[in-house]
Amino acid sequence: MKKDQVPDEILIRQVILGETASFKEIVVRYQKQIYNIGMRFFKNYEDASDFVQEVFIRAFNNLRTFKGKSPFKHWLTKVAYNFGINQVHGAKLESDISSCVVPAREDSPEESHLSNEIKGLLEQAINELPERYRVAVDLYFYMGLTYNQIHDITGVPVNTIKSDVLRAKQILRDALKGTIVEDYHEI
Amino acid sequence: MRYEKMFKRFLELDNNAPLPVSVRIYMIFFPRFRKEIALLRSVLKKIQKEPPFNLPVDFSEDIMKRIEKLNLHYGHNISTMRWIFIGVIIWLSIMLITFSNSFSWLTDYFGARLLIPLNIVLGTGISIYAACYILSHLDELKKRVRYHF
């Protein structure tokens, strides 16, 4: 979270006290992460987009159940994960993920190339993991959640998460050797 | 061998966990180790900032429009029990005021003519309180009235 940012919990308090507009800031903050969870579950843009909208509507409807015992990001991820699991169990969807990746627009060409290379490497590492554990590893790398938080959300044992994350990191480490990422870092 | 052991210790770290002392010490003496850790840390940080799938559009406007259409409005709520409790206190105060010393002093001073205006003032007070309750629970009361009739 940036230093000058209003904490999530304060925004939620404002929404509960009647300032519905404050919820927009929450959506802006987390839509990217929720979209990524959606893409991991549904593997296509249309369903992932619907997923984002549904998750935030559900979160808004259930805001009173957020007691502030854990960070809001954690609670929202749990809402998204449970919804995703229920939807995926309802319908099996298959599509090509690689065709859905939208290239970054704000970066310079070098940075864009670099970040695409890193993304590709991690994606490759994650794809080597069993399908059912990929979301858990995503939550670690992309949402920055801890092993215990991921366990609370997904129910995957902590040791399994640890070993999968370790595997992904090792693959990433090996893949980084001799790539432009290493060269760029040296500069 | 030790290099790999130390690196594994680093890889096993949880998100936001501090570096173990042994790893820190090793970093001081081995520049290559330090460099490799710095590289991996910067890559992991970059990954967290940039998830693999970029948002195709900003969903916030659409979501807020859908929320506006929902018939759900949060607001500051005072529990019904608290309303009743305060109402009872006001009502008891009105009932008991005639037995208080201040009331007898007032009647001695102003005479019996005080009784009617005082009752009007106290009656207005409890009526305003009841009106506040009804206005703040209008939707709920409407539902109950519909349910019973």
Chai-1 contact restraints between the chains, C-beta under 6 A:
chainA,res_idxA,chainB,res_idxB,connection_type,confidence,min_distance_angstrom,max_distance_angstrom,comment,restraint_id
A,V15,B,Y74,contact,1.0,0.0,6.0,A-B,restraint_1
A,I16,B,Y74,contact,1.0,0.0,6.0,A-B,restraint_2
A,L17,B,H76,contact,1.0,0.0,6.0,A-B,restraint_3
A,G18,B,Y74,contact,1.0,0.0,6.0,A-B,restraint_4
A,G18,B,G75,contact,1.0,0.0,6.0,A-B,restraint_5
A,K24,B,S60,contact,1.0,0.0,6.0,A-B,restraint_6
A,K24,B,M64,contact,1.0,0.0,6.0,A-B,restraint_7
A,V27,B,S60,contact,1.0,0.0,6.0,A-B,restraint_8
A,V27,B,I63,contact,1.0,0.0,6.0,A-B,restraint_9
A,V28,B,S60,contact,1.0,0.0,6.0,A-B,restraint_10
A,Q31,B,F59,contact,1.0,0.0,6.0,A-B,restraint_11
A,K32,B,P51,contact,1.0,0.0,6.0,A-B,restraint_12
A,K32,B,L55,contact,1.0,0.0,6.0,A-B,restraint_13
A,Y35,B,L55,contact,1.0,0.0,6.0,A-B,restraint_14
A,N36,B,P51,contact,1.0,0.0,6.0,A-B,restraint_15
A,N36,B,F53,contact,1.0,0.0,6.0,A-B,restraint_16
A,M39,B,F53,contact,1.0,0.0,6.0,A-B,restraint_17
A,V52,B,F59,contact,1.0,0.0,6.0,A-B,restraint_18
A,Q53,B,I63,contact,1.0,0.0,6.0,A-B,restraint_19
A,F56,B,I63,contact,1.0,0.0,6.0,A-B,restraint_20
A,I57,B,R66,contact,1.0,0.0,6.0,A-B,restraint_21
A,F60,B,I67,contact,1.0,0.0,6.0,A-B,restraint_22
A,V101,B,F53,contact,1.0,0.0,6.0,A-B,restraint_23
A,V102,B,N54,contact,1.0,0.0,6.0,A-B,restraint_24
A,V102,B,P56,contact,1.0,0.0,6.0,A-B,restraint_25
A,A104,B,N54,contact,1.0,0.0,6.0,A-B,restraint_26
A,S115,B,E50,contact,1.0,0.0,6.0,A-B,restraint_27
A,I118,B,V43,contact,1.0,0.0,6.0,A-B,restraint_28
A,I118,B,K46,contact,1.0,0.0,6.0,A-B,restraint_29
A,K119,B,P52,contact,1.0,0.0,6.0,A-B,restraint_30
A,L122,B,I47,contact,1.0,0.0,6.0,A-B,restraint_31
A,E123,B,P52,contact,1.0,0.0,6.0,A-B,restraint_32
A,F141,B,I47,contact,1.0,0.0,6.0,A-B,restraint_33
A,Y142,B,P51,contact,1.0,0.0,6.0,A-B,restraint_34
A,G144,B,N15,contact,1.0,0.0,6.0,A-B,restraint_35
A,G144,B,Q48,contact,1.0,0.0,6.0,A-B,restraint_36
A,T146,B,D14,contact,1.0,0.0,6.0,A-B,restraint_37
A,T146,B,N15,contact,1.0,0.0,6.0,A-B,restraint_38
A,Y147,B,D14,contact,1.0,0.0,6.0,A-B,restraint_39
A,L166,B,L11,contact,1.0,0.0,6.0,A-B,restraint_40
A,L166,B,E12,contact,1.0,0.0,6.0,A-B,restraint_41
A,K169,B,L11,contact,1.0,0.0,6.0,A-B,restraint_42
A,H185,B,L39,contact,1.0,0.0,6.0,A-B,restraint_43
